[in-house]
């Protein structure tokens, strides 16, 4: 995939994932995600992997997981 941020190109050293649905939040070091997924893995793919255990990601869930990279829009605009 091209055109996506990766752990290598993410604009901060700490990456915050937050769900607006259940308010679950996690903080990850950019290096930790690069080690776990590779420095060139697309951030949307990493978000899917991080949230794959969310109960709201069940195939028939009406209230899907709404996890995002918190604060990213403000950093990239």
HUQUI-V992389 format. One record per backbone hydrogen bond with DSSP energy under -0.5 kcal/mol. CO is the residue of the C=O (numbers start at 1). NH is the residue of the N-H. E is the energy in kcal/mol with one decimal. If there is no record, write none. Layout:
[[CO/NH/E] [CO/NH/E]]
This chain:
[[5/43/-2.8] [6/10/-1.4] [13/30/-3.1] [14/16/-0.5] [15/17/-0.5] [15/28/-2.7] [16/70/-1.7] [17/26/-2.5] [18/20/-0.5] [18/68/-2.3] [19/23/-1.5] [24/19/-2.5] [26/17/-2.9] [28/15/-3.5] [29/33/-2.2] [30/34/-2.1] [31/35/-2.4] [32/36/-2.3] [33/37/-2.9] [33/38/-0.5] [34/38/-1.7] [38/41/-1.2] [39/8/-1.8] [41/7/-0.6] [42/45/-0.6] [42/46/-1.8] [43/47/-2.6] [44/48/-2.0] [45/49/-1.9] [46/50/-2.8] [47/51/-2.1] [49/52/-0.8] [51/54/-1.9] [54/57/-2.0] [55/58/-1.2] [58/61/-2.0] [62/64/-0.8] [66/20/-1.0] [68/18/-2.4] [68/70/-1.1] [69/72/-1.8] [71/75/-1.3] [72/76/-1.8] [73/77/-0.9]]
